[in-house]
Amino acid sequence: MSDSRRSVVRVQTTPSPPLFSREFGADPYPAYAWLRENAPVYKAELPSGVAAWLVTRYADARAALADPRLSKNPDRHSAQAHHSGRVGIPGERGANVMTHLLNIDPPDHTRLRRLVAKAFTPRRVAAFEPRVRELTGSLIASFAGRGEADLIHEFAFPLPIYAICDMLGVPREDQDDFRDWAGMMLHPSGKRGGVGRSVKRMRAYLGDLIHRKRADLGDDLISDLIRASDHGEHLTEDEAAAMSFILLFAGFETTVNLIGNGLYTLLRHPAELADLRRSLAAGEEALLASAVEELLRYDGPVELATWRFAREPLVLGGQRVERGDPVLVVLAGADRDPRRFERPDVLDLARRDNQHLGYGHGIHYCLGAPLARLEGRAAIGMLLSELPDIRLAVDPDDLRWRGGLIMRGLRSLPVEFTSSHVTQSQ
């Protein structure tokens, strides 16, 4: 674990296997296994040119995620690097949506998280389940009669977009605009600055929506943020817009990848898939719940935790980290650590000891994890029940993984199945 009192500092001398290539993107786990054994805290040059420490062992990762000496504020590293999009979310500084939970430390983080946490209580998330199942059923019905679909574009992507828009209070007639903007962020067209323009459009819309809702508050998260601001919680409009933005951004992309990666993994493991189908046919929910946790561990939606920066010199996993150095906790590496998980490279849907780090750890643990789990259970369970013979329509080697540092997800997931007429859930 992280320990500034350690007197022995490991000197990094052995070159690592190639990182961040197309081959690495398709299967990064052998490289992470090498790093865990040979250089568990490794200084790598990222594709952006930024040098950052990669933390791959479970114990070191868990310690780093909760270490107050690692700040979330990108200005502790380089405001210029953040402004250029080399660290953080591209376009967020230019769109004035910086003051969100992924970029701030206590006490501001404590104040803002307390406000938003009220929206993700178990009771409120459970009350949202009928809407999630309605959305899921509607999406399945839209392609069930064709006998083929792209499960990323037609299923895994729109489901969390519409769900988080409903939770935020975005009117139904505006939600397709959000889908377009989010699509540009997830699948950039290649035009320079396209992601930044989408972020700015989203920010402008959220500012206008906050003004409209102030005159007509509803039972939604943005209205709750306005109420908190009006009752002395000192939430500025910029903070409300930034919070809404990051809840939308973090609330859809992680779930897209949970559903997409999860379904792809199941389709590659026919014995485990058959067990899950039998369990669903018998009306049992326990295996589905543990399956979602195992899919989060085995090939989860977040490959690297979001950026952290050393407030002061410290020793992490035997390496000296200097003040201002970026630190990236490799969740995908930590969750395959044999020191923590028995047979970590084996998919075991019934795994019991499964305290994975898929949604982080410590004060920055993902607030939306209960909603994401609900969406994952609904999407995977309903799809496998409605389309029992679903199968990959392409060779796995033909699939492509999206570029990017933090998230791990497929560009597309073509499948085939026997066409059927699914009645939309109401």
C-alpha positions in Angstrom: 0.0 0.0 0.0 1.0 3.6 -0.2 3.5 4.5 2.5 5.6 7.6 2.7 7.6 6.0 5.5 9.2 3.3 3.3 12.9 3.8 3.1 13.4 1.7 0.0 12.4 3.3 -3.3 12.2 1.0 -6.3 14.3 2.2 -9.3 12.4 1.6 -12.6 14.8 0.0 -15.1 13.0 -2.7 -17.1 11.1 -1.5 -20.3 7.5 -2.3 -20.3 5.6 -4.1 -23.1 4.1 -1.7 -25.7 1.3 0.4 -24.3 -1.6 2.3 -26.0 -1.3 0.6 -29.4 -4.3 -0.8 -31.2 -3.3 -4.3 -30.1 -3.0 -3.1 -26.5 -6.5 -1.5 -26.8 -8.0 -4.8 -27.9 -6.5 -6.7 -24.9 -4.6 -4.6 -22.4 -4.6 -7.3 -19.7 -1.3 -9.1 -20.6 0.5 -5.7 -20.4 -1.1 -4.9 -17.1 -0.1 -8.4 -15.8 3.5 -7.6 -16.7 3.4 -4.2 -15.0 1.9 -5.7 -11.8 4.8 -8.2 -11.6 7.7 -6.0 -12.8 6.8 -2.3 -12.4 3.5 -2.0 -10.3 3.9 1.8 -10.2 5.2 2.7 -13.6 5.9 6.1 -15.2 4.6 6.0 -18.8 4.4 8.5 -21.6 0.7 8.7 -22.6 -0.4 9.3 -26.2 -1.0 12.9 -25.3 2.7 13.3 -24.4 1.9 13.7 -20.7 4.1 11.5 -18.4 2.0 9.8 -15.6 2.4 7.1 -13.0 0.3 3.9 -13.7 -0.7 2.0 -10.6 -1.7 -1.6 -11.3 -1.7 -3.7 -8.1 -4.9 -3.9 -6.1 -3.5 -2.9 -2.7 -1.6 0.1 -4.2 -4.6 1.1 -6.3 -7.1 1.0 -3.3 -4.7 3.0 -1.2 -4.1 5.6 -4.0 -7.8 6.1 -4.6 -8.3 7.1 -0.9 -5.0 9.0 -0.4 -5.7 12.7 0.4 -2.2 13.5 -0.8 -3.5 12.9 -4.3 -5.6 15.9 -5.5 -8.3 15.9 -8.1 -7.6 19.5 -9.1 -5.9 19.5 -12.5 -4.4 23.0 -11.8 -2.0 21.2 -9.4 -0.4 19.7 -12.5 -0.7 22.2 -15.4 -3.5 24.4 -16.3 -2.1 24.5 -19.8 -2.2 20.7 -20.1 -5.8 20.7 -19.0 -6.8 23.6 -21.3 -5.3 21.7 -24.3 -7.2 18.6 -23.5 -4.1 16.5 -22.6 -5.6 15.9 -19.1 -9.2 15.8 -18.0 -12.3 15.9 -20.1 -11.7 17.7 -23.5 -13.5 21.0 -23.7 -14.6 21.3 -20.1 -12.5 24.3 -19.2 -13.6 26.2 -22.3 -17.3 25.4 -21.6 -16.9 26.6 -18.0 -18.0 23.2 -16.5 -14.8 22.7 -14.4 -16.4 22.8 -10.9 -17.7 19.2 -10.8 -16.9 16.3 -8.5 -14.1 14.8 -10.6 -12.0 18.0 -10.4 -12.3 19.2 -6.9 -11.2 18.3 -3.4 -12.7 18.7 0.1 -14.3 20.9 1.4 -16.0 21.9 -1.9 -16.2 18.2 -2.9 -17.8 17.3 0.4 -20.4 20.1 0.0 -21.3 19.3 -3.6 -21.4 15.5 -3.2 -23.8 15.9 -0.2 -26.2 17.7 -2.4 -26.1 15.3 -5.3 -26.1 12.1 -3.1 -29.7 12.7 -2.3 -30.6 11.8 -5.8 -29.0 8.3 -5.7 -30.3 6.9 -2.5 -31.4 3.2 -2.7 -35.0 4.2 -2.3 -34.9 6.8 -5.1 -33.0 4.5 -7.5 -35.4 1.6 -6.8 -38.3 3.9 -7.6 -36.7 4.6 -11.0 -36.6 0.9 -11.9 -40.0 0.8 -13.8 -38.8 3.7 -16.1 -35.5 1.9 -16.8 -37.3 -1.3 -17.6 -39.7 0.6 -19.9 -36.8 2.2 -21.8 -35.1 -1.2 -22.0 -38.2 -2.9 -23.4 -38.8 -0.1 -25.9 -35.3 -0.3 -27.3 -35.4 -4.1 -27.6 -38.8 -3.9 -29.4 -37.3 -1.4 -31.9 -34.9 -4.0 -33.3 -36.3 -7.5 -32.2 -38.2 -8.0 -35.5 -35.1 -7.5 -37.7 -33.0 -10.4 -36.5 -29.9 -8.3 -36.2 -28.8 -5.2 -34.3 -25.7 -3.1 -33.3 -26.0 -3.4 -29.5 -23.8 -0.3 -28.9 -25.6 2.2 -31.1 -29.1 0.8 -30.7 -29.2 -0.4 -27.1 -26.2 0.2 -24.8 -25.8 3.9 -25.8 -29.4 5.3 -25.9 -30.6 3.5 -22.7 -28.4 5.4 -20.2 -28.7 8.7 -22.1 -32.5 8.7 -21.8 -32.4 7.4 -18.2 -30.0 10.1 -16.9 -31.9 12.8 -18.9 -35.1 11.7 -17.1 -33.4 11.8 -13.7 -31.9 15.2 -14.4 -35.3 16.6 -15.6 -34.4 17.1 -19.3 -37.8 17.3 -21.2 -38.5 14.4 -23.4 -38.7 16.6 -26.5 -35.1 17.7 -25.9 -33.5 14.3 -25.1 -32.6 13.5 -28.7 -30.4 16.6 -28.8 -28.6 15.3 -25.7 -28.3 12.0 -27.5 -26.6 13.7 -30.5 -24.2 15.7 -28.3 -23.3 12.7 -26.2 -22.8 10.7 -29.4 -20.3 13.3 -30.6 -18.4 13.0 -27.3 -18.4 9.2 -27.5 -17.8 8.8 -31.2 -16.0 12.0 -32.4 -16.4 12.7 -36.1 -12.7 13.4 -36.5 -13.2 17.2 -37.0 -10.9 19.2 -34.8 -12.7 20.6 -31.8 -15.9 18.5 -32.3 -15.9 17.2 -28.7 -15.4 20.7 -27.3 -18.2 22.1 -29.4 -20.6 19.4 -28.1 -19.6 20.2 -24.5 -20.3 23.9 -25.1 -23.7 23.2 -26.6 -24.5 21.0 -23.7 -23.4 23.7 -21.2 -25.4 26.4 -23.0 -28.5 24.2 -22.9 -28.1 23.3 -19.2 -27.7 27.0 -18.3 -31.0 27.7 -20.1 -32.7 24.7 -18.5 -31.7 25.9 -15.0 -33.3 29.3 -15.7 -36.5 27.7 -16.9 -36.7 25.2 -14.0 -36.2 27.9 -11.5 -39.7 29.2 -12.5 -41.2 25.7 -12.6 -39.5 23.3 -10.2 -40.2 19.6 -10.6 -39.3 16.2 -9.1 -35.9 15.9 -10.7 -32.2 16.3 -9.9 -31.7 19.8 -11.5 -34.7 21.1 -9.5 -33.2 19.6 -6.3 -29.9 21.4 -7.0 -31.8 24.7 -7.5 -33.7 24.2 -4.3 -30.5 23.6 -2.4 -29.0 26.8 -3.9 -32.1 28.7 -2.9 -32.0 27.4 0.7 -28.5 28.5 1.6 -26.3 25.7 0.2 -24.4 28.3 -1.9 -24.6 26.4 -5.1 -23.7 28.8 -8.0 -25.3 28.5 -11.4 -21.9 27.4 -12.8 -21.7 24.7 -10.2 -25.2 23.5 -10.9 -24.5 23.4 -14.7 -21.1 21.7 -14.1 -22.7 19.1 -11.8 -25.5 18.4 -14.3 -22.9 18.0 -17.0 -20.7 15.6 -15.2 -23.7 13.5 -14.0 -24.8 13.2 -17.6 -21.3 12.6 -18.9 -20.2 10.1 -16.3 -23.7 8.7 -16.0 -24.0 7.5 -19.6 -20.5 6.5 -20.8 -19.8 4.2 -17.9 -23.1 2.4 -18.4 -22.7 2.2 -22.2 -19.5 0.3 -21.6 -20.9 -1.8 -18.7 -23.7 -3.1 -21.0 -21.6 -3.3 -24.1 -18.5 -4.9 -22.6 -20.7 -7.2 -20.4 -22.8 -8.5 -23.3 -19.6 -9.0 -25.4 -18.0 -10.9 -22.6 -21.0 -13.2 -22.1 -21.2 -13.9 -25.8 -17.5 -15.0 -25.7 -18.2 -17.4 -22.7 -21.0 -19.7 -23.8 -20.9 -21.9 -20.7 -21.4 -19.0 -18.3 -24.0 -17.5 -20.7 -26.0 -20.7 -20.6 -25.9 -20.8 -16.8 -27.2 -17.2 -16.7 -30.0 -17.9 -19.2 -31.1 -20.9 -17.2 -31.2 -18.8 -14.1 -33.2 -16.1 -15.8 -35.7 -18.6 -17.2 -36.2 -19.9 -13.7 -37.0 -16.4 -12.5 -34.0 -16.2 -10.3 -32.2 -12.9 -9.8 -29.2 -13.8 -7.6 -27.0 -14.9 -10.5 -27.8 -11.8 -12.6 -26.8 -9.5 -9.7 -23.5 -11.3 -9.1 -22.9 -11.5 -12.9 -23.0 -7.7 -13.2 -20.4 -7.4 -10.4 -18.2 -10.0 -12.1 -18.5 -8.3 -15.5 -17.5 -5.0 -13.8 -14.4 -6.7 -12.5 -13.5 -8.9 -15.5 -13.7 -6.2 -18.3 -15.2 -3.1 -16.7 -16.3 0.2 -18.3 -13.6 2.3 -16.6 -10.1 1.2 -17.5 -8.2 3.9 -15.6 -9.6 6.0 -12.7 -9.8 9.7 -13.5 -6.8 12.0 -13.0 -5.1 12.6 -9.7 -2.1 14.9 -9.0 0.4 14.7 -6.1 0.0 17.5 -3.6 3.4 16.8 -2.2 6.2 14.3 -2.7 5.2 10.8 -1.7 6.2 7.1 -2.1 3.6 4.9 -3.8 4.2 1.2 -4.3 7.9 1.8 -3.8 8.2 4.6 -6.3 8.9 8.3 -5.4 6.2 10.5 -6.9 7.0 14.2 -7.1 4.7 17.1 -6.3 2.4 17.8 -9.3 3.0 14.4 -10.9 -0.1 12.9 -12.5 -1.2 9.5 -11.1 -3.6 7.1 -12.9 -4.9 4.1 -11.0 -5.4 1.3 -13.5 -8.7 -0.3 -12.3 -8.5 -2.9 -15.1 -5.1 -4.0 -13.8 -6.0 -4.0 -10.1 -9.2 -6.0 -10.7 -7.1 -8.8 -12.3 -4.6 -8.9 -9.5 -4.0 -12.5 -8.3 -2.9 -11.2 -4.9 -6.5 -10.2 -4.4 -8.7 -12.4 -6.6 -8.6 -16.2 -7.1 -8.2 -17.1 -10.7 -8.6 -13.5 -11.8 -8.5 -14.1 -15.5 -11.4 -16.6 -15.3 -14.9 -15.3 -15.7 -17.0 -16.6 -12.7 -20.5 -15.2 -12.7 -21.1 -16.6 -9.2 -17.9 -15.2 -7.7 -18.6 -14.3 -4.1 -15.5 -12.5 -2.9 -15.6 -9.7 -5.4 -14.7 -6.3 -3.9 -13.6 -5.0 -7.2 -12.7 -1.3 -7.9 -14.8 -0.9 -11.0 -16.5 2.2 -9.5 -13.6 3.4 -7.5 -13.0 3.7 -3.8 -12.9 6.4 -1.1 -14.6 9.8 -1.3 -14.7 9.7 -5.1 -16.5 6.4 -5.3 -19.0 6.7 -8.2 -22.3 8.3 -7.0 -24.2 6.8 -9.9 -23.1 3.2 -9.3 -26.5 2.1 -8.0 -28.3 3.5 -11.1 -25.6 1.9 -13.4 -26.1 -1.4 -11.7 -29.8 -1.2 -12.1 -29.5 -0.4 -15.8 -26.9 -3.2 -16.3 -29.2 -5.8 -14.7 -32.2 -4.6 -16.7 -30.4 -4.4 -20.0 -28.6 -7.7 -19.7 -31.4 -9.6 -18.1 -34.2 -8.4 -20.4 -32.1 -8.8 -23.6 -31.1 -12.4 -22.9 -34.7 -13.3 -21.9 -36.3 -11.7 -25.0 -33.7 -12.8 -27.5 -32.5 -16.2 -26.1 -30.4 -17.2 -29.1 -28.5 -13.9 -29.5 -25.0 -14.4 -30.9 -22.1 -12.4 -32.3 -22.5 -11.5 -36.0 -18.8 -10.9 -36.7 -15.5 -12.4 -35.8 -14.3 -10.9 -32.5 -11.0 -9.9 -34.2 -13.0 -7.6 -36.5 -14.4 -5.6 -33.5 -12.7 -2.3 -32.7 -12.3 -0.6 -29.3 -12.7 3.1 -28.9 -9.6 5.2 -28.4 -9.2 7.2 -25.2 -7.5 6.8 -21.9 -10.0 6.5 -19.2 -13.0 4.5 -20.6 -12.9 1.1 -22.2 -15.7 0.3 -24.7 -16.4 -1.1 -28.1 -17.2 1.0 -31.1 -19.9 -1.4 -32.2 -21.3 -4.8 -31.3 -23.1 -6.5 -34.2 -25.3 -9.4 -33.2 -27.8 -11.8 -34.8 -30.8 -13.6 -33.4 -34.1 -15.2 -34.4 -36.4 -12.3 -35.1 -39.4 -11.9 -32.8 -42.1 -9.4 -32.0 -41.4 -8.1 -28.5 -44.2 -6.1 -26.9 -42.9 -2.8 -25.6 -42.9 -2.7 -21.8 -45.3 -0.2 -20.3 
